[in-house]
Amino acid sequence: MSRSKIIKQLKKKNPKLSQSEVQDVIDIFSNCISIALKKGKSVEIRDLGRFSIKKLKENYNARNPTTNELIYKPERVKVKFNPSKNLKELINK
């Protein structure tokens, strides 16, 4: 589902809010999650899941599969999402 579709559905559920107010809510929500992840904290939303970060080690022996040459991959961070038990059950019905 795209951002615009989410905004349209929220607008249907809350007709009192304007389009720009709904967009602001979505922006604030996503910014709060990204700021917390940048600080190294995890974000848990009940009945949805948990966002967390995982540090991946640097890799000296990675290979480019087309040219077979060695490449260096620096240490990096990966965003991880663990769905809640309720979300898993809802999807698997």
C-alpha positions in Angstrom: 0.0 0.0 0.0 1.4 3.4 -0.9 1.5 6.5 1.2 -1.2 8.2 -0.8 -3.6 5.2 -0.3 -3.0 5.3 3.4 -3.8 9.0 3.5 -7.0 8.5 1.5 -8.1 5.8 3.9 -7.4 7.9 7.0 -9.2 10.8 5.4 -12.3 8.5 4.9 -12.2 7.4 8.5 -11.7 10.9 9.8 -13.6 13.3 7.5 -13.1 16.2 10.0 -9.4 16.3 9.3 -8.1 18.0 6.1 -5.8 16.3 3.6 -2.8 18.3 4.8 -3.4 17.4 8.5 -3.5 13.7 7.6 -0.3 14.1 5.7 1.3 15.8 8.7 0.3 12.9 10.9 1.9 10.4 8.6 5.1 12.5 8.3 5.3 12.9 12.1 4.8 9.2 12.6 7.5 8.2 10.2 9.9 10.9 11.4 9.5 9.7 15.1 10.3 6.2 14.1 13.4 7.2 12.0 14.7 9.5 14.8 14.4 6.8 17.4 16.2 4.3 15.1 19.0 6.8 14.4 19.5 7.1 18.2 19.8 3.3 18.4 16.5 2.7 20.1 13.8 0.3 19.1 10.2 1.3 18.4 7.3 -1.0 19.5 3.8 -0.5 18.4 1.3 -2.7 20.0 -0.7 -5.0 17.7 1.6 -4.1 14.8 5.2 -5.0 15.6 8.7 -3.8 16.6 11.2 -1.8 14.5 14.8 -2.3 15.6 18.3 -1.9 14.1 20.9 -4.6 13.6 24.6 -3.8 13.0 26.2 -5.8 10.3 30.0 -6.3 10.5 32.4 -5.1 7.8 33.4 -7.7 5.3 36.7 -7.8 3.6 36.1 -11.0 1.6 33.0 -10.1 -0.3 33.0 -10.8 -4.1 31.4 -9.1 -7.0 29.6 -12.1 -8.7 30.0 -10.8 -12.2 33.7 -9.9 -12.2 34.7 -12.2 -9.3 36.9 -9.4 -7.8 37.2 -8.8 -4.1 35.2 -5.8 -2.7 35.1 -4.2 0.8 31.8 -3.8 2.5 32.0 -1.4 5.5 30.1 -1.8 8.7 26.5 -0.9 8.2 23.1 -0.8 10.0 20.0 -2.7 8.9 16.4 -1.9 9.9 14.6 -5.0 11.2 10.8 -5.4 11.6 9.3 -8.1 13.8 5.6 -8.4 13.4 3.4 -8.9 16.5 1.6 -12.1 17.3 -1.7 -10.5 16.5 -0.5 -9.3 13.1 0.9 -12.8 12.3 -2.4 -14.4 13.2 -4.4 -11.8 11.1 -2.2 -12.4 8.0 -2.3 -16.2 8.3 -6.1 -16.5 8.6 
